[in-house]
Every structure is written in structure tokens, then in C-alpha cells.
């Protein structure tokens, strides 16, 4: 065989191998879910992780019974050190960062701000257990530009609600907002405790707008609120049924995460996982979680008293 023919055969083989390699690579990437790259996955198929804390609820009072308010500083410090080893996308605190007293924030905010991951806050009822003149300052102190808001990580939208929108605790007594809460509570014949609250019509409209936009952008949604809406419980929002009715209309919602009920809770309703995370403040043992986001599930790894769960994404 001539040298010229050998060169032709070698070139043909190289071209053939390149075509095979191209087909294999194309098949691998085309099999990934729409808008995803297999390079975005960890070895176990995780898209990204984030951290969850509920009800740190610090104040200088040692506390009585299961409430160990003063111990929350040490618990939060240990939690932040642990989270800083995890390469998390963000950490969210689900409300009640303090138990009472505006000065309590100065002890826990620097600890939380030492997180390497982005940090977010959800407003809880105890966050407003401060003197009337400080109530309006609380959201800004927690670096919140709005009391309810959303953020996006990859193709997931996280919608943060303010369950203190209509409430007795979030506003100065005799203020217009306080009087609105009195009227709302009386007109709706509410029997739920006054330390709960409600979502206003304006915020409910905003929630629907967020979910419609998520559908248009093919985003999956997790909703955060301090107060639960399901299952029925004395800790639920005053208008939990209104929020639940909206969630039922949008299959993009995969989970609803909240705090407030320190004992924790879980229920599945129409394919949506409703998880109440246990309060860090209760007992001498801590409580927090790491959530791993996968294409087909959410993996909750609980620490301390928090329970580990696998939440299948089914709708």
C-alpha cells in the first residue's frame, strides 16, 4: 500500500472517530432535562443545596421549660460553622430570629452574617416583639428591601411571604395597621390565636403574579412563610385557606416551608409538601437542616432534632 493511501485511511479513521465522539456527546447532553446541563450536577445528581433554620428566637433570658432562649447564640454559632463547610447556595431563616427586645438582634445578626452563603430572612411574629418605636425598623435591620419578595436559583423560584401583613404584633398599637387587624379579626370571626396573622389581598395578588410568572418561565417553586397553612393547626395563618386555594391552582409549587410551630409538622396535599421545621430554640439540642435539590426530589438532611425526609416531586 502506498504512503498516500495509508494517509487517506488514517484521515478517514480520525474523521470517523470524531463523528462517533460527537454523537455520544450530543446524546448525553440532549438526555439532560430541558435547560439543564449534566455538568451542573454533583456526583449524586444534586443540582444545588441550601440551608434552613427556624425559630432561633434568641433573647438574654435563660428561659423556662423547653424554651432555652439564651442558648440560641451558641446553637446558631455552631450551625453557621457547620453550614460554612457545606458550599450551600444560600441559607434561609424562617422567622422569629429573636424572642423579644430590639437589642437581641445585635447578638445574632453578626453570627448569621458570617455565613459564606447568601442569607435570607422570613419575618416572624416574635421579630416584632419590640417597643412600638422599633417595629418599623425590623425589616431594614434584617436587610430586607421588602417584607415579602422572591429570588431565583437556577430554575427554582423561592417565594417569601410575610404572614404578619395583617396582625396585632407587627404594628404600633392604635396605628392604622393595628386597627385594620382588629377589624379583620372581628369581621372574619377568627378564633385562631392573636399571635398569628394573615396575608393581605395585595400580597395574595402578588403571590398569584409570582406563580403565573413561574409557570411562564418553567420554574419550580418553594414558598417560605413563618406561619403554616396546612394541615389544620392552631399555628396556621388566619387566612390559610386563601393561600392554600392559590397554591392548589399552580402545579409549579412543589413545597411550602415554615416555622412557628416548634414541634414541627408534615403533610402532603395535592402533590405539595408542607413542612414545618422544628424550632432551634427548644430544648438544649439544636435543630436545623440541609436541603438538597434534585430534579425529582428534595432531600432534607436534618440535624439535631430536625427529621430527615425525602420529598418526591410528583406534579
C-alpha positions in Angstrom: 0.0 0.0 0.0 1.4 3.4 -1.0 2.2 6.0 1.6 -0.5 8.3 0.1 -3.2 5.6 0.6 -2.1 5.0 4.1 -2.5 8.7 4.9 -6.0 8.7 3.4 -7.1 5.7 5.5 -5.6 7.4 8.6 -7.5 10.6 7.9 -10.7 8.7 7.3 -10.4 6.8 10.6 -9.8 10.0 12.5 -12.8 11.6 10.9 -15.0 8.6 11.7 -13.9 8.5 15.4 -14.6 12.3 15.7 -18.1 11.8 14.3 -18.8 9.0 16.8 -17.5 11.1 19.7 -19.7 14.0 18.6 -22.8 11.8 18.5 -22.1 10.4 22.0 -21.6 13.9 23.5 -24.7 15.2 21.8 -26.7 12.2 23.2 -25.5 12.8 26.7 -26.4 16.5 26.7 -29.7 16.0 24.9 -30.8 13.5 27.5 -30.5 16.0 30.3 -33.8 17.8 31.3 -34.6 20.9 29.3 -32.5 23.9 30.2 -30.1 21.7 32.2 -26.5 20.6 31.7 -25.2 17.4 33.2 -22.2 19.4 34.2 -24.4 21.2 36.7 -25.0 18.1 38.8 -22.9 16.8 41.7 -21.9 13.1 41.8 -25.2 12.1 43.5 -27.4 14.1 41.0 -27.9 17.1 43.3 -28.5 20.4 41.5 -27.8 22.6 44.5 -28.1 22.6 48.3 -29.4 25.2 50.7 -29.7 25.5 54.5 -32.8 26.0 56.6 -33.2 27.3 60.2 -36.4 28.0 62.0 -37.1 30.0 65.2 -33.7 30.8 66.6 -35.7 33.0 68.9 -32.8 34.4 71.0 -33.0 36.7 74.0 -30.9 37.0 77.1 -33.5 35.3 79.3 -32.3 31.7 80.0 -35.9 30.6 79.6 -38.1 28.1 81.3 -39.3 24.6 80.3 -38.3 23.6 76.8 -37.6 27.2 75.7 -33.8 27.9 76.0 -33.6 31.4 74.7 -30.1 32.3 75.7 -28.7 29.1 74.4 -29.7 30.1 70.8 -26.5 32.1 70.4 -24.3 29.0 70.8 -26.6 26.9 68.7 -26.6 29.5 65.9 -22.8 29.8 66.0 -22.4 26.0 65.7 -25.0 25.9 62.9 -23.2 28.6 60.9 -19.8 26.9 61.3 -21.4 23.7 60.0 -23.2 25.4 57.1 -19.9 27.1 56.1 -18.4 23.7 55.4 -21.2 22.7 53.0 -20.8 25.0 50.0 -24.5 26.0 50.1 -26.2 28.3 47.6 -28.0 30.1 50.4 -29.4 29.8 53.9 -32.9 30.9 55.0 -34.2 31.6 58.5 -37.9 31.0 58.7 -38.8 33.7 61.2 -38.6 34.5 64.9 -34.9 35.4 64.8 -35.4 36.8 68.3 -37.9 36.2 71.1 -38.1 39.8 72.2 -36.3 43.1 72.7 -34.7 45.1 69.9 -31.3 44.7 71.4 -31.4 41.0 71.0 -30.8 41.4 67.2 -27.3 42.7 67.9 -26.3 39.4 69.3 -27.5 37.1 66.5 -27.2 39.2 63.3 -23.4 39.2 63.2 -23.4 35.5 63.6 -25.8 34.9 60.8 -24.0 37.4 58.6 -20.8 35.3 59.0 -22.3 32.7 56.7 -20.3 32.2 53.5 -23.6 31.5 51.6 -26.1 34.2 50.8 -28.5 34.6 53.7 -32.3 35.4 53.7 -34.8 36.2 56.3 -38.6 35.4 56.7 -40.4 37.7 59.1 -41.9 36.0 62.2 -44.2 37.3 64.9 -41.5 37.4 67.6 -39.3 39.6 65.4 -41.8 42.4 66.1 -41.8 41.7 69.9 -40.0 45.1 70.4 -41.1 48.5 71.6 -43.5 50.2 69.2 -41.0 52.8 68.0 -38.7 50.0 66.7 -41.3 47.8 64.9 -41.0 49.6 61.5 -37.2 49.3 61.7 -37.1 45.5 61.9 -37.3 44.7 58.2 -34.4 47.1 57.3 -32.4 45.8 60.2 -32.7 42.3 58.7 -31.6 43.8 55.3 -35.0 43.3 53.7 -35.9 45.7 51.0 -39.4 44.4 51.0 -41.3 42.4 53.7 -42.3 39.8 51.0 -40.1 39.1 48.0 -38.7 36.3 45.8 -35.4 35.1 44.5 -34.3 32.6 41.9 -31.6 29.8 41.9 -31.2 28.0 38.6 -34.8 27.0 37.6 -36.2 27.3 41.1 -38.2 30.3 42.3 -38.3 30.9 46.1 -41.3 33.0 47.2 -41.1 34.6 50.6 -44.4 35.6 52.2 -45.0 38.0 55.1 -47.6 36.4 57.4 -47.5 39.5 59.7 -49.1 41.6 56.9 -52.3 41.8 58.9 -51.5 41.3 62.6 -51.5 42.8 66.0 -47.8 42.4 66.8 -46.2 44.0 63.7 -47.5 47.5 64.2 -47.7 50.1 66.9 -50.8 50.0 69.0 -53.5 52.4 67.8 -51.9 52.7 64.4 -53.9 52.4 61.2 -52.5 48.9 60.6 -53.3 47.8 64.1 -56.9 49.0 63.8 -57.1 47.2 60.5 -56.1 43.9 62.2 -58.8 44.5 64.9 -61.4 44.9 62.2 -60.2 41.9 60.2 -60.2 39.7 63.3 -63.7 40.7 64.3 -65.3 40.7 60.9 -64.0 37.3 60.0 -64.9 35.9 63.4 -61.4 34.5 63.8 -60.9 32.1 66.7 -57.2 31.4 65.9 -54.7 33.0 68.5 -53.9 36.7 68.1 -50.2 35.8 67.8 -50.9 34.6 64.3 -51.5 36.8 61.3 -52.9 37.0 57.8 -51.8 37.7 54.2 -53.4 40.8 52.8 -55.3 40.9 49.5 -52.5 42.9 47.9 -50.0 40.2 48.9 -52.2 37.4 47.7 -52.4 39.1 44.3 -48.7 39.4 44.3 -48.4 35.7 45.1 -50.5 34.8 42.2 -48.4 37.0 39.9 -45.3 35.3 41.1 -46.8 31.8 40.4 -48.1 32.8 37.0 -44.6 34.2 36.1 -43.0 31.0 37.3 -45.3 28.9 35.0 -44.3 31.1 32.1 -40.6 30.6 32.8 -41.0 26.9 33.5 -39.7 27.4 37.1 -40.4 25.1 40.1 -41.5 26.9 43.3 -40.9 26.6 47.0 -42.9 29.0 49.2 -41.5 30.3 52.5 -43.6 31.8 55.3 -43.2 31.8 59.1 -46.8 30.6 59.6 -48.1 27.2 58.4 -51.2 26.8 56.2 -51.6 23.0 56.2 -52.5 20.8 57.9 -55.1 22.4 60.2 -53.3 23.7 63.3 -53.7 26.5 65.9 -50.4 28.0 64.5 -51.8 28.5 61.0 -52.3 31.8 59.2 -55.7 33.4 59.9 -56.5 33.0 56.1 -54.6 29.8 55.5 -57.5 28.6 53.2 -57.0 31.6 50.9 -53.3 30.8 50.5 -54.0 27.1 50.0 -56.6 27.8 47.3 -54.0 29.7 45.3 -51.3 27.0 45.7 -53.8 24.4 44.5 -54.1 26.2 41.2 -50.4 26.1 40.3 -48.6 22.8 39.8 -45.3 24.7 39.8 -45.5 24.8 43.6 -43.6 21.8 45.0 -43.2 22.7 48.6 -44.2 25.1 51.4 -41.7 25.5 54.2 -42.4 27.3 57.5 -41.5 27.5 61.2 -43.7 28.9 64.1 -44.8 25.5 65.4 -41.6 24.4 67.3 -42.7 20.8 67.4 -42.5 20.5 63.6 -45.1 19.0 61.3 -45.5 17.5 57.8 -48.4 16.8 55.4 -48.8 16.1 51.7 -51.7 17.9 49.9 -52.4 17.7 46.2 -48.7 16.8 45.5 -47.3 19.7 47.6 -45.1 19.0 50.6 -46.0 21.2 53.6 -43.0 21.1 56.1 -42.9 22.8 59.4 -39.3 22.9 60.6 -38.6 22.5 64.3 -37.6 25.5 66.4 -33.9 25.8 67.2 -34.8 27.5 70.5 -36.5 24.4 72.0 -34.5 22.1 74.4 -30.8 22.0 74.8 -30.5 20.2 71.5 -30.3 22.2 68.3 -32.4 21.9 65.1 -31.6 22.9 61.5 -31.4 21.2 58.1 -29.7 21.0 54.7 -31.9 20.6 51.7 -30.5 19.0 48.5 -32.4 20.0 45.4 -32.6 17.2 42.8 -34.6 17.0 39.5 -37.1 14.6 41.0 -37.0 15.2 44.8 -35.9 17.4 47.7 -33.6 15.7 50.2 -33.9 17.1 53.7 -31.0 16.2 56.0 -32.0 17.1 59.5 -29.5 17.9 62.3 -30.2 17.7 66.0 -34.0 17.4 66.5 -34.9 18.0 62.9 -36.1 15.0 60.9 -34.6 13.9 57.6 -37.1 13.4 54.8 -37.2 12.6 51.1 -39.8 14.8 49.3 -40.7 13.4 45.9 -41.6 15.9 43.2 -44.8 14.4 41.7 -46.7 17.1 40.0 
